[in-house]
Amino acid sequence: MVNIPKKFDTGQSPFSVNLTPMQQDSNLLLDWCRLDEAPIFIDGKSVQALIMEDRNLTVPPEGEEMFKDMAQL
């Protein structure tokens, strides 16, 4: 087996993420509000179930109903 050295490029990435803190918070909220697409479980309970218990809801929250702001998240 021949060991071929790998070449690594140290050039600048073509991607740039320059978000203001408010945009970062907004993106974080949007990411967490997608939980209805792929639930996350904590100690065997989905985050939706935990929210339902905390807010005394009868139906699971969806989309932007999950978290209204960063304080709630």
mmCIF file as Biopython writes it, N, C-alpha, C and O atoms, coordinates in Angstrom:
data_model
#
loop_
_atom_site.group_PDB
_atom_site.id
_atom_site.type_symbol
_atom_site.label_atom_id
_atom_site.label_alt_id
_atom_site.label_comp_id
_atom_site.label_asym_id
_atom_site.label_entity_id
_atom_site.label_seq_id
_atom_site.pdbx_PDB_ins_code
_atom_site.Cartn_x
_atom_site.Cartn_y
_atom_site.Cartn_z
_atom_site.occupancy
_atom_site.B_iso_or_equiv
_atom_site.auth_seq_id
_atom_site.auth_asym_id
_atom_site.pdbx_PDB_model_num
ATOM 1   N N  . MET A ? 1  ? 0.846   -1.178 0.000  1.0 0.0 1  A 1 
ATOM 2   C CA . MET A ? 1  ? 0.000   0.000  0.000  1.0 0.0 1  A 1 
ATOM 3   C C  . MET A ? 1  ? 0.892   1.241  0.000  1.0 0.0 1  A 1 
ATOM 4   O O  . MET A ? 1  ? 1.797   1.374  0.824  1.0 0.0 1  A 1 
ATOM 5   N N  . VAL A ? 2  ? 0.623   2.127  -0.920 1.0 0.0 2  A 1 
ATOM 6   C CA . VAL A ? 2  ? 1.416   3.342  -1.063 1.0 0.0 2  A 1 
ATOM 7   C C  . VAL A ? 2  ? 0.715   4.474  -0.319 1.0 0.0 2  A 1 
ATOM 8   O O  . VAL A ? 2  ? -0.481  4.699  -0.503 1.0 0.0 2  A 1 
ATOM 9   N N  . ASN A ? 3  ? 1.454   5.175  0.507  1.0 0.0 3  A 1 
ATOM 10  C CA . ASN A ? 3  ? 0.909   6.308  1.258  1.0 0.0 3  A 1 
ATOM 11  C C  . ASN A ? 3  ? 1.127   7.575  0.451  1.0 0.0 3  A 1 
ATOM 12  O O  . ASN A ? 3  ? 2.254   8.056  0.337  1.0 0.0 3  A 1 
ATOM 13  N N  . ILE A ? 4  ? 0.051   8.120  -0.112 1.0 0.0 4  A 1 
ATOM 14  C CA . ILE A ? 4  ? 0.142   9.322  -0.945 1.0 0.0 4  A 1 
ATOM 15  C C  . ILE A ? 4  ? -0.181  10.538 -0.085 1.0 0.0 4  A 1 
ATOM 16  O O  . ILE A ? 4  ? -1.259  10.610 0.506  1.0 0.0 4  A 1 
ATOM 17  N N  . PRO A ? 5  ? 0.737   11.487 -0.009 1.0 0.0 5  A 1 
ATOM 18  C CA . PRO A ? 5  ? 0.452   12.683 0.798  1.0 0.0 5  A 1 
ATOM 19  C C  . PRO A ? 5  ? -0.724  13.473 0.218  1.0 0.0 5  A 1 
ATOM 20  O O  . PRO A ? 5  ? -0.882  13.587 -0.997 1.0 0.0 5  A 1 
ATOM 21  N N  . LYS A ? 6  ? -1.531  14.006 1.114  1.0 0.0 6  A 1 
ATOM 22  C CA . LYS A ? 6  ? -2.692  14.799 0.696  1.0 0.0 6  A 1 
ATOM 23  C C  . LYS A ? 6  ? -2.302  16.271 0.640  1.0 0.0 6  A 1 
ATOM 24  O O  . LYS A ? 6  ? -1.523  16.754 1.462  1.0 0.0 6  A 1 
ATOM 25  N N  . LYS A ? 7  ? -2.852  16.967 -0.336 1.0 0.0 7  A 1 
ATOM 26  C CA . LYS A ? 7  ? -2.613  18.406 -0.453 1.0 0.0 7  A 1 
ATOM 27  C C  . LYS A ? 7  ? -3.766  19.144 0.219  1.0 0.0 7  A 1 
ATOM 28  O O  . LYS A ? 7  ? -4.931  18.821 -0.014 1.0 0.0 7  A 1 
ATOM 29  N N  . PHE A ? 8  ? -3.458  20.103 1.026  1.0 0.0 8  A 1 
ATOM 30  C CA . PHE A ? 8  ? -4.470  20.912 1.681  1.0 0.0 8  A 1 
ATOM 31  C C  . PHE A ? 8  ? -4.370  22.337 1.181  1.0 0.0 8  A 1 
ATOM 32  O O  . PHE A ? 8  ? -3.274  22.878 1.030  1.0 0.0 8  A 1 
ATOM 33  N N  . ASP A ? 9  ? -5.496  22.931 0.929  1.0 0.0 9  A 1 
ATOM 34  C CA . ASP A ? 9  ? -5.546  24.313 0.462  1.0 0.0 9  A 1 
ATOM 35  C C  . ASP A ? 9  ? -5.835  25.212 1.658  1.0 0.0 9  A 1 
ATOM 36  O O  . ASP A ? 9  ? -6.802  24.991 2.387  1.0 0.0 9  A 1 
ATOM 37  N N  . THR A ? 10 ? -5.025  26.189 1.851  1.0 0.0 10 A 1 
ATOM 38  C CA . THR A ? 10 ? -5.233  27.112 2.970  1.0 0.0 10 A 1 
ATOM 39  C C  . THR A ? 10 ? -5.857  28.423 2.515  1.0 0.0 10 A 1 
ATOM 40  O O  . THR A ? 10 ? -5.793  29.427 3.225  1.0 0.0 10 A 1 
ATOM 41  N N  . GLY A ? 11 ? -6.456  28.414 1.337  1.0 0.0 11 A 1 
ATOM 42  C CA . GLY A ? 11 ? -7.087  29.622 0.815  1.0 0.0 11 A 1 
ATOM 43  C C  . GLY A ? 11 ? -8.347  29.989 1.574  1.0 0.0 11 A 1 
ATOM 44  O O  . GLY A ? 11 ? -8.893  29.190 2.335  1.0 0.0 11 A 1 
ATOM 45  N N  . GLN A ? 12 ? -8.790  31.194 1.355  1.0 0.0 12 A 1 
ATOM 46  C CA . GLN A ? 12 ? -9.991  31.714 2.008  1.0 0.0 12 A 1 
ATOM 47  C C  . GLN A ? 12 ? -11.225 30.990 1.491  1.0 0.0 12 A 1 
ATOM 48  O O  . GLN A ? 12 ? -11.322 30.679 0.304  1.0 0.0 12 A 1 
ATOM 49  N N  . SER A ? 13 ? -12.168 30.725 2.391  1.0 0.0 13 A 1 
ATOM 50  C CA . SER A ? 13 ? -13.422 30.083 2.022  1.0 0.0 13 A 1 
ATOM 51  C C  . SER A ? 13 ? -14.262 31.031 1.171  1.0 0.0 13 A 1 
ATOM 52  O O  . SER A ? 13 ? -14.271 32.236 1.423  1.0 0.0 13 A 1 
ATOM 53  N N  . PRO A ? 14 ? -14.971 30.507 0.165  1.0 0.0 14 A 1 
ATOM 54  C CA . PRO A ? 14 ? -15.820 31.374 -0.656 1.0 0.0 14 A 1 
ATOM 55  C C  . PRO A ? 14 ? -17.110 31.783 0.070  1.0 0.0 14 A 1 
ATOM 56  O O  . PRO A ? 14 ? -17.859 32.624 -0.428 1.0 0.0 14 A 1 
ATOM 57  N N  . PHE A ? 15 ? -17.369 31.198 1.234  1.0 0.0 15 A 1 
ATOM 58  C CA . PHE A ? 15 ? -18.587 31.508 1.972  1.0 0.0 15 A 1 
ATOM 59  C C  . PHE A ? 15 ? -18.316 32.577 3.009  1.0 0.0 15 A 1 
ATOM 60  O O  . PHE A ? 15 ? -17.245 32.618 3.614  1.0 0.0 15 A 1 
ATOM 61  N N  . SER A ? 16 ? -19.281 33.428 3.206  1.0 0.0 16 A 1 
ATOM 62  C CA . SER A ? 16 ? -19.145 34.493 4.189  1.0 0.0 16 A 1 
ATOM 63  C C  . SER A ? 16 ? -20.426 34.564 5.011  1.0 0.0 16 A 1 
ATOM 64  O O  . SER A ? 16 ? -21.526 34.632 4.462  1.0 0.0 16 A 1 
ATOM 65  N N  . VAL A ? 17 ? -20.273 34.548 6.304  1.0 0.0 17 A 1 
ATOM 66  C CA . VAL A ? 17 ? -21.422 34.671 7.187  1.0 0.0 17 A 1 
ATOM 67  C C  . VAL A ? 17 ? -21.203 35.915 8.027  1.0 0.0 17 A 1 
ATOM 68  O O  . VAL A ? 17 ? -20.461 35.896 9.009  1.0 0.0 17 A 1 
ATOM 69  N N  . ASN A ? 18 ? -21.849 36.985 7.633  1.0 0.0 18 A 1 
ATOM 70  C CA . ASN A ? 18 ? -21.725 38.257 8.340  1.0 0.0 18 A 1 
ATOM 71  C C  . ASN A ? 18 ? -23.110 38.673 8.827  1.0 0.0 18 A 1 
ATOM 72  O O  . ASN A ? 18 ? -23.722 39.587 8.276  1.0 0.0 18 A 1 
ATOM 73  N N  . LEU A ? 19 ? -23.588 38.006 9.845  1.0 0.0 19 A 1 
ATOM 74  C CA . LEU A ? 19 ? -24.912 38.301 10.366 1.0 0.0 19 A 1 
ATOM 75  C C  . LEU A ? 19 ? -24.803 39.193 11.596 1.0 0.0 19 A 1 
ATOM 76  O O  . LEU A ? 19 ? -23.897 39.028 12.412 1.0 0.0 19 A 1 
ATOM 77  N N  . THR A ? 20 ? -25.720 40.126 11.722 1.0 0.0 20 A 1 
ATOM 78  C CA . THR A ? 20 ? -25.779 40.939 12.927 1.0 0.0 20 A 1 
ATOM 79  C C  . THR A ? 20 ? -26.292 40.054 14.055 1.0 0.0 20 A 1 
ATOM 80  O O  . THR A ? 20 ? -26.883 39.009 13.786 1.0 0.0 20 A 1 
ATOM 81  N N  . PRO A ? 21 ? -26.083 40.442 15.308 1.0 0.0 21 A 1 
ATOM 82  C CA . PRO A ? 21 ? -26.611 39.632 16.409 1.0 0.0 21 A 1 
ATOM 83  C C  . PRO A ? 21 ? -28.119 39.389 16.285 1.0 0.0 21 A 1 
ATOM 84  O O  . PRO A ? 21 ? -28.596 38.304 16.616 1.0 0.0 21 A 1 
ATOM 85  N N  . MET A ? 22 ? -28.869 40.382 15.815 1.0 0.0 22 A 1 
ATOM 86  C CA . MET A ? 22 ? -30.315 40.198 15.673 1.0 0.0 22 A 1 
ATOM 87  C C  . MET A ? 22 ? -30.624 39.138 14.602 1.0 0.0 22 A 1 
ATOM 88  O O  . MET A ? 22 ? -31.523 38.316 14.781 1.0 0.0 22 A 1 
ATOM 89  N N  . GLN A ? 23 ? -29.877 39.163 13.494 1.0 0.0 23 A 1 
ATOM 90  C CA . GLN A ? 23 ? -30.078 38.161 12.446 1.0 0.0 23 A 1 
ATOM 91  C C  . GLN A ? 23 ? -29.682 36.776 12.953 1.0 0.0 23 A 1 
ATOM 92  O O  . GLN A ? 23 ? -30.325 35.785 12.609 1.0 0.0 23 A 1 
ATOM 93  N N  . GLN A ? 24 ? -28.632 36.702 13.765 1.0 0.0 24 A 1 
ATOM 94  C CA . GLN A ? 24 ? -28.214 35.419 14.317 1.0 0.0 24 A 1 
ATOM 95  C C  . GLN A ? 24 ? -29.311 34.862 15.213 1.0 0.0 24 A 1 
ATOM 96  O O  . GLN A ? 24 ? -29.632 33.677 15.131 1.0 0.0 24 A 1 
ATOM 97  N N  . ASP A ? 25 ? -29.897 35.709 16.076 1.0 0.0 25 A 1 
ATOM 98  C CA . ASP A ? 25 ? -30.996 35.272 16.939 1.0 0.0 25 A 1 
ATOM 99  C C  . ASP A ? 25 ? -32.175 34.805 16.105 1.0 0.0 25 A 1 
ATOM 100 O O  . ASP A ? 25 ? -32.794 33.785 16.406 1.0 0.0 25 A 1 
ATOM 101 N N  . SER A ? 26 ? -32.484 35.556 15.054 1.0 0.0 26 A 1 
ATOM 102 C CA . SER A ? 26 ? -33.600 35.214 14.187 1.0 0.0 26 A 1 
ATOM 103 C C  . SER A ? 26 ? -33.367 33.858 13.524 1.0 0.0 26 A 1 
ATOM 104 O O  . SER A ? 26 ? -34.275 33.029 13.461 1.0 0.0 26 A 1 
ATOM 105 N N  . ASN A ? 27 ? -32.150 33.635 13.032 1.0 0.0 27 A 1 
ATOM 106 C CA . ASN A ? 27 ? -31.836 32.357 12.403 1.0 0.0 27 A 1 
ATOM 107 C C  . ASN A ? 27 ? -31.895 31.219 13.406 1.0 0.0 27 A 1 
ATOM 108 O O  . ASN A ? 27 ? -32.365 30.130 13.077 1.0 0.0 27 A 1 
ATOM 109 N N  . LEU A ? 28 ? -31.429 31.454 14.620 1.0 0.0 28 A 1 
ATOM 110 C CA . LEU A ? 28 ? -31.479 30.433 15.652 1.0 0.0 28 A 1 
ATOM 111 C C  . LEU A ? 28 ? -32.928 30.073 15.970 1.0 0.0 28 A 1 
ATOM 112 O O  . LEU A ? 28 ? -33.268 28.896 16.090 1.0 0.0 28 A 1 
ATOM 113 N N  . LEU A ? 29 ? -33.774 31.086 16.105 1.0 0.0 29 A 1 
ATOM 114 C CA . LEU A ? 29 ? -35.196 30.825 16.359 1.0 0.0 29 A 1 
ATOM 115 C C  . LEU A ? 29 ? -35.815 30.027 15.222 1.0 0.0 29 A 1 
ATOM 116 O O  . LEU A ? 29 ? -36.557 29.076 15.465 1.0 0.0 29 A 1 
ATOM 117 N N  . LEU A ? 30 ? -35.519 30.403 13.987 1.0 0.0 30 A 1 
ATOM 118 C CA . LEU A ? 30 ? -36.062 29.678 12.836 1.0 0.0 30 A 1 
ATOM 119 C C  . LEU A ? 30 ? -35.611 28.222 12.842 1.0 0.0 30 A 1 
ATOM 120 O O  . LEU A ? 30 ? -36.395 27.325 12.534 1.0 0.0 30 A 1 
ATOM 121 N N  . ASP A ? 31 ? -34.354 27.990 13.189 1.0 0.0 31 A 1 
ATOM 122 C CA . ASP A ? 31 ? -33.855 26.615 13.246 1.0 0.0 31 A 1 
ATOM 123 C C  . ASP A ? 31 ? -34.615 25.799 14.285 1.0 0.0 31 A 1 
ATOM 124 O O  . ASP A ? 31 ? -35.032 24.675 14.005 1.0 0.0 31 A 1 
ATOM 125 N N  . TRP A ? 32 ? -34.796 26.354 15.479 1.0 0.0 32 A 1 
ATOM 126 C CA . TRP A ? 32 ? -35.503 25.627 16.534 1.0 0.0 32 A 1 
ATOM 127 C C  . TRP A ? 32 ? -36.981 25.466 16.199 1.0 0.0 32 A 1 
ATOM 128 O O  . TRP A ? 32 ? -37.608 24.493 16.618 1.0 0.0 32 A 1 
ATOM 129 N N  . CYS A ? 33 ? -37.536 26.400 15.456 1.0 0.0 33 A 1 
ATOM 130 C CA . CYS A ? 33 ? -38.954 26.310 15.092 1.0 0.0 33 A 1 
ATOM 131 C C  . CYS A ? 33 ? -39.195 25.250 14.020 1.0 0.0 33 A 1 
ATOM 132 O O  . CYS A ? 33 ? -40.347 24.972 13.687 1.0 0.0 33 A 1 
ATOM 133 N N  . ARG A ? 34 ? -38.152 24.662 13.482 1.0 0.0 34 A 1 
ATOM 134 C CA . ARG A ? 34 ? -38.296 23.570 12.517 1.0 0.0 34 A 1 
ATOM 135 C C  . ARG A ? 34 ? -38.372 22.210 13.203 1.0 0.0 34 A 1 
ATOM 136 O O  . ARG A ? 34 ? -38.311 21.180 12.532 1.0 0.0 34 A 1 
ATOM 137 N N  . LEU A ? 35 ? -38.502 22.189 14.506 1.0 0.0 35 A 1 
ATOM 138 C CA . LEU A ? 35 ? -38.535 20.924 15.244 1.0 0.0 35 A 1 
ATOM 139 C C  . LEU A ? 35 ? -39.702 20.036 14.849 1.0 0.0 35 A 1 
ATOM 140 O O  . LEU A ? 35 ? -39.636 18.821 15.035 1.0 0.0 35 A 1 
ATOM 141 N N  . ASP A ? 36 ? -40.769 20.613 14.308 1.0 0.0 36 A 1 
ATOM 142 C CA . ASP A ? 36 ? -41.890 19.764 13.908 1.0 0.0 36 A 1 
ATOM 143 C C  . ASP A ? 36 ? -41.521 18.913 12.692 1.0 0.0 36 A 1 
ATOM 144 O O  . ASP A ? 36 ? -42.196 17.926 12.402 1.0 0.0 36 A 1 
ATOM 145 N N  . GLU A ? 37 ? -40.460 19.288 11.983 1.0 0.0 37 A 1 
ATOM 146 C CA . GLU A ? 37 ? -39.992 18.507 10.831 1.0 0.0 37 A 1 
ATOM 147 C C  . GLU A ? 37 ? -39.120 17.336 11.278 1.0 0.0 37 A 1 
ATOM 148 O O  . GLU A ? 37 ? -39.140 16.279 10.648 1.0 0.0 37 A 1 
ATOM 149 N N  . ALA A ? 38 ? -38.365 17.508 12.344 1.0 0.0 38 A 1 
ATOM 150 C CA . ALA A ? 38 ? -37.479 16.462 12.864 1.0 0.0 38 A 1 
ATOM 151 C C  . ALA A ? 38 ? -37.372 16.640 14.373 1.0 0.0 38 A 1 
ATOM 152 O O  . ALA A ? 38 ? -36.496 17.364 14.847 1.0 0.0 38 A 1 
ATOM 153 N N  . PRO A ? 39 ? -38.243 15.996 15.128 1.0 0.0 39 A 1 
ATOM 154 C CA . PRO A ? 39 ? -38.278 16.204 16.585 1.0 0.0 39 A 1 
ATOM 155 C C  . PRO A ? 39 ? -36.956 15.864 17.282 1.0 0.0 39 A 1 
ATOM 156 O O  . PRO A ? 39 ? -36.212 14.978 16.862 1.0 0.0 39 A 1 
ATOM 157 N N  . ILE A ? 40 ? -36.704 16.590 18.342 1.0 0.0 40 A 1 
ATOM 158 C CA . ILE A ? 40 ? -35.547 16.332 19.203 1.0 0.0 40 A 1 
ATOM 159 C C  . ILE A ? 40 ? -36.105 15.851 20.535 1.0 0.0 40 A 1 
ATOM 160 O O  . ILE A ? 40 ? -37.090 16.388 21.040 1.0 0.0 40 A 1 
ATOM 161 N N  . PHE A ? 41 ? -35.463 14.835 21.093 1.0 0.0 41 A 1 
ATOM 162 C CA . PHE A ? 41 ? -35.921 14.268 22.351 1.0 0.0 41 A 1 
ATOM 163 C C  . PHE A ? 41 ? -34.934 14.559 23.465 1.0 0.0 41 A 1 
ATOM 164 O O  . PHE A ? 41 ? -33.721 14.468 23.278 1.0 0.0 41 A 1 
ATOM 165 N N  . ILE A ? 42 ? -35.473 14.914 24.635 1.0 0.0 42 A 1 
ATOM 166 C CA . ILE A ? 42 ? -34.682 15.151 25.837 1.0 0.0 42 A 1 
ATOM 167 C C  . ILE A ? 42 ? -35.233 14.231 26.910 1.0 0.0 42 A 1 
ATOM 168 O O  . ILE A ? 42 ? -36.402 14.335 27.281 1.0 0.0 42 A 1 
ATOM 169 N N  . ASP A ? 43 ? -34.408 13.343 27.405 1.0 0.0 43 A 1 
ATOM 170 C CA . ASP A ? 43 ? -34.829 12.352 28.403 1.0 0.0 43 A 1 
ATOM 171 C C  . ASP A ? 43 ? -36.081 11.594 27.958 1.0 0.0 43 A 1 
ATOM 172 O O  . ASP A ? 43 ? -36.976 11.332 28.763 1.0 0.0 43 A 1 
ATOM 173 N N  . GLY A ? 44 ? -36.136 11.250 26.681 1.0 0.0 44 A 1 
ATOM 174 C CA . GLY A ? 44 ? -37.242 10.445 26.161 1.0 0.0 44 A 1 
ATOM 175 C C  . GLY A ? 44 ? -38.492 11.217 25.800 1.0 0.0 44 A 1 
ATOM 176 O O  . GLY A ? 44 ? -39.462 10.617 25.336 1.0 0.0 44 A 1 
ATOM 177 N N  . LYS A ? 45 ? -38.507 12.534 25.995 1.0 0.0 45 A 1 
ATOM 178 C CA . LYS A ? 45 ? -39.676 13.355 25.645 1.0 0.0 45 A 1 
ATOM 179 C C  . LYS A ? 45 ? -39.288 14.318 24.537 1.0 0.0 45 A 1 
ATOM 180 O O  . LYS A ? 45 ? -38.199 14.893 24.557 1.0 0.0 45 A 1 
ATOM 181 N N  . SER A ? 46 ? -40.175 14.493 23.574 1.0 0.0 46 A 1 
ATOM 182 C CA . SER A ? 46 ? -39.887 15.443 22.506 1.0 0.0 46 A 1 
ATOM 183 C C  . SER A ? 46 ? -39.972 16.863 23.052 1.0 0.0 46 A 1 
ATOM 184 O O  . SER A ? 46 ? -40.664 17.126 24.036 1.0 0.0 46 A 1 
ATOM 185 N N  . VAL A ? 47 ? -39.263 17.763 22.401 1.0 0.0 47 A 1 
ATOM 186 C CA . VAL A ? 47 ? -39.305 19.170 22.814 1.0 0.0 47 A 1 
ATOM 187 C C  . VAL A ? 47 ? -40.740 19.679 22.704 1.0 0.0 47 A 1 
ATOM 188 O O  . VAL A ? 47 ? -41.177 20.477 23.533 1.0 0.0 47 A 1 
ATOM 189 N N  . GLN A ? 48 ? -41.487 19.220 21.674 1.0 0.0 48 A 1 
ATOM 190 C CA . GLN A ? 48 ? -42.889 19.632 21.530 1.0 0.0 48 A 1 
ATOM 191 C C  . GLN A ? 48 ? -43.702 19.211 22.758 1.0 0.0 48 A 1 
ATOM 192 O O  . GLN A ? 48 ? -44.515 19.987 23.260 1.0 0.0 48 A 1 
ATOM 193 N N  . ALA A ? 49 ? -43.483 17.976 23.243 1.0 0.0 49 A 1 
ATOM 194 C CA . ALA A ? 49 ? -44.206 17.497 24.422 1.0 0.0 49 A 1 
ATOM 195 C C  . ALA A ? 49 ? -43.847 18.318 25.656 1.0 0.0 49 A 1 
ATOM 196 O O  . ALA A ? 49 ? -44.708 18.624 26.480 1.0 0.0 49 A 1 
ATOM 197 N N  . LEU A ? 50 ? -42.567 18.672 25.776 1.0 0.0 50 A 1 
ATOM 198 C CA . LEU A ? 50 ? -42.144 19.499 26.913 1.0 0.0 50 A 1 
ATOM 199 C C  . LEU A ? 50 ? -42.793 20.879 26.860 1.0 0.0 50 A 1 
ATOM 200 O O  . LEU A ? 50 ? -43.216 21.417 27.883 1.0 0.0 50 A 1 
ATOM 201 N N  . ILE A ? 51 ? -42.868 21.444 25.655 1.0 0.0 51 A 1 
ATOM 202 C CA . ILE A ? 51 ? -43.521 22.749 25.498 1.0 0.0 51 A 1 
ATOM 203 C C  . ILE A ? 51 ? -45.005 22.631 25.843 1.0 0.0 51 A 1 
ATOM 204 O O  . ILE A ? 51 ? -45.557 23.495 26.525 1.0 0.0 51 A 1 
ATOM 205 N N  . MET A ? 52 ? -45.652 21.557 25.368 1.0 0.0 52 A 1 
ATOM 206 C CA . MET A ? 52 ? -47.077 21.360 25.664 1.0 0.0 52 A 1 
ATOM 207 C C  . MET A ? 52 ? -47.317 21.311 27.169 1.0 0.0 52 A 1 
ATOM 208 O O  . MET A ? 52 ? -48.255 21.929 27.672 1.0 0.0 52 A 1 
ATOM 209 N N  . GLU A ? 53 ? -46.467 20.575 27.888 1.0 0.0 53 A 1 
ATOM 210 C CA . GLU A ? 53 ? -46.601 20.490 29.348 1.0 0.0 53 A 1 
ATOM 211 C C  . GLU A ? 53 ? -46.382 21.854 30.000 1.0 0.0 53 A 1 
ATOM 212 O O  . GLU A ? 53 ? -47.143 22.262 30.877 1.0 0.0 53 A 1 
ATOM 213 N N  . ASP A ? 54 ? -45.328 22.556 29.558 1.0 0.0 54 A 1 
ATOM 214 C CA . ASP A ? 54 ? -44.980 23.837 30.158 1.0 0.0 54 A 1 
ATOM 215 C C  . ASP A ? 54 ? -46.072 24.891 29.939 1.0 0.0 54 A 1 
ATOM 216 O O  . ASP A ? 54 ? -46.348 25.699 30.825 1.0 0.0 54 A 1 
ATOM 217 N N  . ARG A ? 55 ? -46.688 24.876 28.754 1.0 0.0 55 A 1 
ATOM 218 C CA . ARG A ? 55 ? -47.682 25.898 28.415 1.0 0.0 55 A 1 
ATOM 219 C C  . ARG A ? 55 ? -49.128 25.414 28.555 1.0 0.0 55 A 1 
ATOM 220 O O  . ARG A ? 55 ? -50.064 26.140 28.219 1.0 0.0 55 A 1 
ATOM 221 N N  . ASN A ? 56 ? -49.304 24.207 29.042 1.0 0.0 56 A 1 
ATOM 222 C CA . ASN A ? 56 ? -50.653 23.626 29.181 1.0 0.0 56 A 1 
ATOM 223 C C  . ASN A ? 56 ? -51.421 23.637 27.868 1.0 0.0 56 A 1 
ATOM 224 O O  . ASN A ? 56 ? -52.584 24.037 27.825 1.0 0.0 56 A 1 
ATOM 225 N N  . LEU A ? 57 ? -50.762 23.193 26.790 1.0 0.0 57 A 1 
ATOM 226 C CA . LEU A ? 57 ? -51.395 23.134 25.473 1.0 0.0 57 A 1 
ATOM 227 C C  . LEU A ? 57 ? -52.026 21.764 25.256 1.0 0.0 57 A 1 
ATOM 228 O O  . LEU A ? 57 ? -51.583 20.770 25.831 1.0 0.0 57 A 1 
ATOM 229 N N  . THR A ? 58 ? -53.062 21.718 24.424 1.0 0.0 58 A 1 
ATOM 230 C CA . THR A ? 58 ? -53.705 20.440 24.102 1.0 0.0 58 A 1 
ATOM 231 C C  . THR A ? 58 ? -53.230 19.883 22.767 1.0 0.0 58 A 1 
ATOM 232 O O  . THR A ? 58 ? -53.379 18.690 22.504 1.0 0.0 58 A 1 
ATOM 233 N N  . VAL A ? 59 ? -52.661 20.738 21.922 1.0 0.0 59 A 1 
ATOM 234 C CA . VAL A ? 59 ? -52.113 20.288 20.638 1.0 0.0 59 A 1 
ATOM 235 C C  . VAL A ? 59 ? -50.648 20.731 20.560 1.0 0.0 59 A 1 
ATOM 236 O O  . VAL A ? 59 ? -50.289 21.782 21.091 1.0 0.0 59 A 1 
ATOM 237 N N  . PRO A ? 60 ? -49.816 19.943 19.907 1.0 0.0 60 A 1 
ATOM 238 C CA . PRO A ? 60 ? -48.396 20.325 19.808 1.0 0.0 60 A 1 
ATOM 239 C C  . PRO A ? 60 ? -48.208 21.604 19.000 1.0 0.0 60 A 1 
ATOM 240 O O  . PRO A ? 60 ? -48.880 21.799 17.987 1.0 0.0 60 A 1 
ATOM 241 N N  . PRO A ? 61 ? -47.303 22.476 19.436 1.0 0.0 61 A 1 
ATOM 242 C CA . PRO A ? 61 ? -47.019 23.679 18.667 1.0 0.0 61 A 1 
ATOM 243 C C  . PRO A ? 61 ? -46.286 23.322 17.380 1.0 0.0 61 A 1 
ATOM 244 O O  . PRO A ? 61 ? -45.537 22.346 17.334 1.0 0.0 61 A 1 
ATOM 245 N N  . GLU A ? 62 ? -46.502 24.104 16.354 1.0 0.0 62 A 1 
ATOM 246 C CA . GLU A ? 62 ? -45.836 23.872 15.071 1.0 0.0 62 A 1 
ATOM 247 C C  . GLU A ? 62 ? -45.188 25.160 14.597 1.0 0.0 62 A 1 
ATOM 248 O O  . GLU A ? 62 ? -45.661 26.257 14.893 1.0 0.0 62 A 1 
ATOM 249 N N  . GLY A ? 63 ? -44.110 25.011 13.863 1.0 0.0 63 A 1 
ATOM 250 C CA . GLY A ? 63 ? -43.455 26.158 13.237 1.0 0.0 63 A 1 
ATOM 251 C C  . GLY A ? 63 ? -43.144 27.262 14.219 1.0 0.0 63 A 1 
ATOM 252 O O  . GLY A ? 63 ? -42.530 27.032 15.260 1.0 0.0 63 A 1 
ATOM 253 N N  . GLU A ? 64 ? -43.574 28.463 13.880 1.0 0.0 64 A 1 
ATOM 254 C CA . GLU A ? 64 ? -43.246 29.645 14.686 1.0 0.0 64 A 1 
ATOM 255 C C  . GLU A ? 64 ? -43.982 29.686 16.018 1.0 0.0 64 A 1 
ATOM 256 O O  . GLU A ? 64 ? -43.717 30.564 16.839 1.0 0.0 64 A 1 
ATOM 257 N N  . GLU A ? 65 ? -44.906 28.747 16.249 1.0 0.0 65 A 1 
ATOM 258 C CA . GLU A ? 65 ? -45.576 28.662 17.552 1.0 0.0 65 A 1 
ATOM 259 C C  . GLU A ? 65 ? -44.645 28.095 18.620 1.0 0.0 65 A 1 
ATOM 260 O O  . GLU A ? 65 ? -44.909 28.218 19.816 1.0 0.0 65 A 1 
ATOM 261 N N  . MET A ? 66 ? -43.545 27.467 18.173 1.0 0.0 66 A 1 
ATOM 262 C CA . MET A ? 66 ? -42.640 26.812 19.121 1.0 0.0 66 A 1 
ATOM 263 C C  . MET A ? 66 ? -42.056 27.807 20.110 1.0 0.0 66 A 1 
ATOM 264 O O  . MET A ? 66 ? -42.206 27.644 21.321 1.0 0.0 66 A 1 
ATOM 265 N N  . PHE A ? 67 ? -41.396 28.826 19.603 1.0 0.0 67 A 1 
ATOM 266 C CA . PHE A ? 67 ? -40.739 29.829 20.450 1.0 0.0 67 A 1 
ATOM 267 C C  . PHE A ? 67 ? -40.963 31.194 19.827 1.0 0.0 67 A 1 
ATOM 268 O O  . PHE A ? 67 ? -40.654 31.398 18.653 1.0 0.0 67 A 1 
ATOM 269 N N  . LYS A ? 68 ? -41.502 32.140 20.609 1.0 0.0 68 A 1 
ATOM 270 C CA . LYS A ? 68 ? -41.786 33.464 20.048 1.0 0.0 68 A 1 
ATOM 271 C C  . LYS A ? 68 ? -40.574 34.381 20.054 1.0 0.0 68 A 1 
ATOM 272 O O  . LYS A ? 68 ? -40.486 35.299 19.238 1.0 0.0 68 A 1 
ATOM 273 N N  . ASP A ? 69 ? -39.619 34.135 20.986 1.0 0.0 69 A 1 
ATOM 274 C CA . ASP A ? 69 ? -38.425 34.973 21.055 1.0 0.0 69 A 1 
ATOM 275 C C  . ASP A ? 69 ? -37.303 34.198 21.742 1.0 0.0 69 A 1 
ATOM 276 O O  . ASP A ? 69 ? -37.495 33.070 22.194 1.0 0.0 69 A 1 
ATOM 277 N N  . MET A ? 70 ? -36.137 34.822 21.810 1.0 0.0 70 A 1 
ATOM 278 C CA . MET A ? 70 ? -34.972 34.149 22.393 1.0 0.0 70 A 1 
ATOM 279 C C  . MET A ? 70 ? -35.160 33.855 23.870 1.0 0.0 70 A 1 
ATOM 280 O O  . MET A ? 70 ? -34.664 32.844 24.365 1.0 0.0 70 A 1 
ATOM 281 N N  . ALA A ? 71 ? -35.871 34.724 24.585 1.0 0.0 71 A 1 
ATOM 282 C CA . ALA A ? 71 ? -36.102 34.485 26.008 1.0 0.0 71 A 1 
ATOM 283 C C  . ALA A ? 71 ? -36.905 33.202 26.216 1.0 0.0 71 A 1 
ATOM 284 O O  . ALA A ? 71 ? -36.632 32.432 27.136 1.0 0.0 71 A 1 
ATOM 285 N N  . GLN A ? 72 ? -37.893 32.981 25.356 1.0 0.0 72 A 1 
ATOM 286 C CA . GLN A ? 72 ? -38.710 31.776 25.471 1.0 0.0 72 A 1 
ATOM 287 C C  . GLN A ? 72 ? -37.913 30.537 25.073 1.0 0.0 72 A 1 
ATOM 288 O O  . GLN A ? 72 ? -38.069 29.472 25.671 1.0 0.0 72 A 1 
ATOM 289 N N  . LEU A ? 73 ? -37.065 30.680 24.067 1.0 0.0 73 A 1 
ATOM 290 C CA . LEU A ? 73 ? -36.215 29.555 23.668 1.0 0.0 73 A 1 
ATOM 291 C C  . LEU A ? 73 ? -35.287 29.185 24.789 1.0 0.0 73 A 1 
ATOM 292 O O  . LEU A ? 73 ? -34.489 28.258 24.650 1.0 0.0 73 A 1 
#
